[in-house]
């Protein structure tokens, strides 16, 4: 039995993915600092009420609840569970780690079964889970990027609220708590978490540094740096915050204008990049004999390779043109 080029490529991709995950998991070193940070992060997150599991009468929902309840203690032993929970929080997904793992695994198995039935090869049973795992990471990054943009858009008004609280006579920790109560998500969630960390005994500077690490915002890093300098040398913090708020609002305004002016080019780049792959998938489904030579003939493989390289170069060029730093 001779294997086709796509089957061999799929087998190599699956084997490489499994080996990479195995090497990464085996080479992961967990330090004492990682364990302490994971324990502290559990207290820093919003409190969840733990209630006994009650059957709802829906067999599917009860089965999912049973599986996630069994996965939770197993995942708690892993050093990656804390990072996954942080990633889900950054992506603004109200899911437990066990629920996310179950969703990704179930989707991967279903996709692998569909691909196996379509192409008639058991190799696709491994391609489906691998592709789902990669796409789940892309989805998390997309959600995290959208939440980060919302965080930055709210930052100017939040700093003004922080400055007004200081002018009213609040201490800096009390001003943080005021922002956590009065602001809107996602920035209120981050400030509330910082307030809980301070209540657990973490210093204000460390709590602010943790916020910078979680959000990766240059504007917020500027704010934290100014606050830390003021706490050392003194000065009028409210006036400094007003200046920073004005600067951040201007940056957000300029970035919004740039995104508006480059929206057409960005959408065109996405459509031009995805259109060939979508068209190839549709032709493969509705007319396999028409598109089949591209997957079975050597000349078709050459054309596919040239096309993919050309699409990648075009997408990179468009992304470089529309990406303007402020």
KOLDREN-255586 format. One line per 10 residues: their letters; for each residue x, y, z of C-alpha. Coordinates in pm, 1 decimal. Last residue first. Layout:
N
a) X:Y:Z; ...
This chain:
326
xxxxxxxxxx) 257.0:5530.1:1778.5; 349.9:5217.9:1581.9; 205.1:5168.4:1236.4; 112.4:4817.6:1117.8; -72.7:4862.1:786.5; 234.5:4825.6:561.8; 399.6:4542.6:752.9; 75.8:4342.0:761.0; 33.2:4388.0:385.4; 390.2:4269.6:320.6
xxxxxxxxxx) 356.7:3968.1:552.4; 30.1:3865.9:385.7; 185.6:3899.9:39.0; 490.8:3694.4:133.6; 273.5:3421.7:290.2; 44.2:3411.6:-14.4; 343.9:3379.0:-246.9; 490.9:3096.5:-39.5; 155.7:2915.4:-36.7; 112.9:2956.2:-413.3
xxxxxxxxxx) 463.7:2834.8:-496.2; 413.8:2528.7:-277.2; 73.8:2455.0:-428.6; 216.4:2488.3:-780.9; 499.3:2249.0:-697.7; 258.1:1999.6:-542.1; 38.3:2018.6:-854.7; 340.6:1944.6:-1072.8; 410.8:1636.0:-861.0; 55.2:1508.9:-908.5
xxxxxxxxxx) -165.6:1383.1:-624.4; -278.0:1691.7:-431.9; -314.2:1941.9:-717.7; -441.3:1657.3:-936.0; -742.4:1615.3:-702.6; -889.0:1962.9:-753.4; -1123.5:1869.2:-1036.5; -1174.4:1505.2:-932.9; -1259.6:1611.7:-578.3; -1548.5:1832.5:-692.0
xxxxxxxxxx) -1775.7:1952.8:-409.4; -1541.1:1889.1:-116.6; -1199.8:1952.7:-273.3; -1338.4:2252.6:-459.9; -1470.9:2406.0:-136.1; -1141.0:2349.4:44.6; -937.4:2502.3:-240.6; -1167.7:2806.9:-250.7; -1131.0:2857.4:123.0; -752.7:2826.5:102.6
xxxxxxxxxx) -733.5:3069.4:-190.6; -966.3:3323.2:-16.3; -786.4:3331.6:318.8; -495.2:3560.3:225.3; -689.4:3786.6:-11.5; -966.2:3829.0:246.4; -726.0:3905.2:532.0; -525.4:4153.0:324.2; -840.6:4328.0:204.9; -961.6:4359.1:564.9
xxxxxxxxxx) -631.2:4515.9:670.0; -621.3:4752.9:372.1; -977.7:4870.6:432.6; -917.4:4920.5:805.2; -598.2:5127.7:754.7; -758.1:5470.9:796.4; -979.7:5356.6:1083.6; -693.6:5179.4:1261.3; -480.4:5494.6:1227.4; -757.5:5713.8:1367.9
xxxxxxxxxx) -799.7:5479.7:1663.2; -424.3:5480.3:1728.0; -426.0:5860.3:1727.9; -709.0:5871.7:1981.0; -546.9:5608.8:2201.9; -218.9:5801.9:2198.5; -399.1:6126.0:2284.0; -581.0:5957.2:2571.3; -251.3:5816.4:2700.3; -81.3:6155.3:2703.0
xxxxxxxxxx) -375.5:6322.9:2879.1; -385.7:6047.0:3140.9; -9.2:6076.2:3198.8; -41.1:6450.1:3264.9; -334.8:6398.7:3502.2; -142.3:6123.3:3681.2; 152.7:6355.2:3741.1; -80.7:6619.0:3886.2; -235.9:6362.4:4121.5; 107.5:6234.9:4225.9
xxxxxxxxxx) 227.3:6575.0:4349.2; 584.0:6503.9:4452.5; 788.0:6247.7:4644.4; 1128.5:6097.0:4554.0; 1059.6:5728.5:4627.2; 677.9:5701.7:4601.3; 691.6:5937.4:4303.0; 932.5:5705.2:4120.8; 706.0:5405.8:4183.9; 397.8:5594.0:4064.3
xxxxxxxxxx) 570.6:5715.0:3746.7; 694.3:5363.0:3665.6; 348.2:5218.7:3726.1; 187.6:5472.5:3490.6; 442.5:5413.8:3215.5; 390.8:5036.9:3249.5; 17.8:5105.5:3211.6; 83.5:5277.8:2881.5; 317.7:5002.9:2763.6; 58.0:4737.3:2838.5
xxxxxxxxxx) 171.1:4376.5:2888.7; -150.1:4290.3:3078.3; -47.3:4018.2:3325.1; 310.5:4134.3:3378.5; 202.7:4496.4:3425.2; -62.8:4391.5:3677.0; 199.3:4189.4:3866.6; 420.2:4498.3:3876.2; 131.0:4693.5:4031.6; 91.5:4428.1:4302.9
xxxxxxxxxx) 467.6:4430.6:4363.5; 472.0:4809.6:4404.2; 173.1:4803.3:4640.1; 337.2:4544.9:4864.0; 188.7:4198.1:4896.8; 29.0:4128.8:5235.7; -290.2:3941.4:5142.2; -484.6:4269.8:5136.4; -239.0:4398.0:4874.7; -315.3:4092.2:4658.5
xxxxxxxxxx) -688.6:4154.9:4696.8; -643.5:4517.3:4588.6; -443.0:4404.3:4283.5; -724.7:4166.6:4189.0; -976.1:4449.5:4217.4; -755.6:4664.4:3993.3; -743.4:4391.1:3728.5; -1117.3:4323.9:3740.8; -1196.2:4697.7:3718.1; -982.6:4721.3:3402.6
xxxxxxxxxx) -1177.3:4452.8:3217.8; -1439.1:4552.0:3310.6; -1596.6:4881.5:3419.3; -1467.7:5128.5:3677.5; -1643.5:5211.1:4005.6; -1548.3:4933.5:4248.5; -1196.0:4851.1:4122.7; -1126.1:5222.3:4076.1; -1221.9:5288.3:4437.9; -1001.4:5001.1:4556.2
xxxxxxxxxx) -704.9:5151.7:4371.7; -779.7:5491.9:4529.5; -784.7:5326.5:4873.1; -439.1:5180.2:4804.9; -314.1:5524.3:4690.6; -452.5:5696.5:5000.1; -774.5:5888.6:4956.0; -790.7:6264.7:5016.4; -1033.0:6374.7:4745.0; -739.0:6472.9:4523.8
xxxxxxxxxx) -621.3:6110.2:4538.6; -964.2:5988.7:4425.8; -963.1:6243.0:4143.4; -624.8:6113.3:4025.8; -746.2:5752.8:4021.3; -1054.9:5853.0:3823.4; -829.9:6037.8:3577.2; -610.7:5727.2:3555.4; -920.9:5522.2:3478.2; -1028.5:5762.2:3203.2
xxxxxxxxxx) -692.1:5718.9:3028.2; -676.4:5341.6:3088.0; -1011.2:5251.1:2936.5; -880.7:5222.5:2580.0; -572.9:5034.8:2702.8; -782.6:4770.6:2878.9; -1012.2:4733.7:2576.4; -706.3:4681.0:2358.5; -573.3:4419.8:2602.9; -910.1:4241.1:2598.6
xxxxxxxxxx) -898.6:4219.9:2219.6; -541.2:4092.2:2227.8; -630.7:3829.4:2488.7; -923.4:3711.2:2278.0; -701.1:3675.6:1970.8; -426.9:3501.7:2170.6; -681.8:3255.0:2311.2; -815.0:3182.3:1963.2; -462.4:3123.9:1829.8; -395.9:2880.5:2116.0
xxxxxxxxxx) -723.5:2701.2:2043.0; -620.0:2681.8:1675.7; -299.5:2497.3:1767.7; -482.7:2248.5:1991.5; -752.7:2197.3:1729.8; -492.4:2128.3:1459.7; -320.3:1868.3:1679.1; -653.3:1707.2:1777.8; -763.5:1678.7:1411.0; -426.2:1567.5:1270.4
xxxxxxxxxx) -414.5:1263.4:1498.0; -737.5:1104.3:1372.4; -628.1:1221.4:1026.7; -366.4:945.6:1025.3; -648.4:690.7:1030.5; -699.0:740.7:654.5; -1026.2:750.4:461.1; -1004.0:1117.2:362.2; -1356.1:1219.4:468.7; -1407.9:964.3:745.8
xxxxxxxxxx) -1070.1:1042.1:900.1; -1130.4:1416.2:867.3; -1464.3:1383.6:1047.9; -1313.7:1166.0:1321.9; -1022.2:1406.6:1369.9; -1261.6:1701.1:1397.2; -1468.5:1521.3:1662.8; -1156.5:1422.3:1858.0; -1017.6:1776.1:1842.5; -1349.4:1932.4:1948.4
xxxxxxxxxx) -1372.3:1698.3:2247.5; -1012.3:1764.0:2352.1; -1047.3:2142.5:2320.6; -1376.1:2147.9:2514.5; -1245.1:1912.1:2785.0; -928.9:2118.7:2831.8; -1135.9:2438.6:2857.5; -1374.9:2284.0:3109.7; -1085.9:2151.0:3319.9; -918.4:2492.1:3325.7
xxxxxxxxxx) -1237.4:2654.8:3445.8; -1427.1:2879.8:3211.1; -1543.6:3240.3:3222.8; -1335.5:3343.0:2920.3; -1203.4:3700.1:2941.4; -893.2:3613.6:2733.0; -668.2:3731.7:3016.1; -871.6:3512.4:3253.1; -829.9:3210.6:3026.2; -455.8:3275.4:3004.1
xxxxxxxxxx) -432.3:3305.8:3384.3; -615.1:2972.9:3425.7; -380.2:2814.0:3172.4; -77.6:2951.7:3359.0; -207.1:2812.2:3688.3; -278.8:2472.8:3532.1; 67.7:2439.9:3378.7; 237.4:2311.2:3696.3; 14.9:2003.4:3693.2; -127.1:1851.5:4013.8
xxxxxxxxxx) -440.2:2069.2:3994.7; -508.4:1921.0:3651.2; -583.2:1582.2:3805.7; -800.5:1732.4:4080.6; -1007.7:1923.0:3818.5; -1040.9:1641.6:3564.3; -1294.4:1440.7:3767.0; -1518.9:1743.4:3822.1; -1484.2:1827.2:3451.9; -1599.3:1476.1:3357.2
xxxxxxxxxx) -1899.4:1480.6:3590.8; -2006.8:1827.7:3478.8; -1985.2:1723.1:3113.4; -2195.7:1411.4:3182.0; -2455.3:1613.1:3375.0; -2480.0:1864.4:3090.1; -2529.7:1587.9:2833.5; -2778.3:1396.5:3048.9; -2996.2:1703.8:3124.4; -3173.8:1621.3:3451.7
xxxxxxxxxx) -2984.2:1892.6:3635.3; -2784.4:1670.8:3870.5; -2636.5:1869.6:4157.7; -2265.2:1901.8:4223.7; -2196.5:2042.6:4566.8; -2125.1:2414.8:4573.3; -1794.0:2594.6:4568.0; -1847.8:2967.3:4542.6; -1578.0:3129.2:4340.6; -1362.6:3414.2:4469.5
xxxxxxxxxx) -1214.1:3638.3:4207.0; -849.2:3560.6:4137.7; -573.4:3683.1:4366.6; -609.8:3392.4:4610.1; -537.9:3132.7:4338.4; -264.1:3356.5:4203.8; -84.7:3332.7:4538.1; -63.1:2953.5:4511.7; 66.9:2970.0:4153.7; 321.2:3236.8:4246.3
xxxxxxxxxx) 448.7:3019.4:4534.1; 483.2:2717.4:4305.8; 663.6:2918.4:4039.0; 901.1:3064.9:4298.3; 981.4:2713.3:4420.6; 1091.4:2625.6:4070.4; 915.5:2411.6:3812.0; 1135.3:2292.6:3530.0; 965.7:2200.7:3203.3; 1190.5:1968.4:3004.9
xxxxxxxxxx) 952.8:1674.4:3013.8; 651.6:1882.4:2913.7; 840.1:2049.7:2628.6; 988.5:1720.0:2508.9; 647.8:1550.9:2509.0; 474.9:1843.5:2338.8; 742.7:1852.7:2070.1; 723.3:1475.4:2017.0; 343.6:1483.4:1979.6; 358.6:1775.1:1735.0
xxxxxxxxxx) 637.3:1616.8:1531.6; 448.1:1287.9:1506.6; 132.6:1466.5:1393.8; 313.9:1676.9:1134.8; 505.8:1375.9:1000.8; 184.8:1173.2:971.3; 6.3:1460.3:798.0; 292.2:1504.9:552.8; 291.6:1131.7:475.6; -85.4:1132.3:421.1
xxxxxx) -65.1:1445.0:202.1; 212.9:1285.9:-11.1; 15.7:968.7:-74.5; 91.8:638.8:93.4; 150.8:330.5:-113.3; 0.0:0.0:0.0
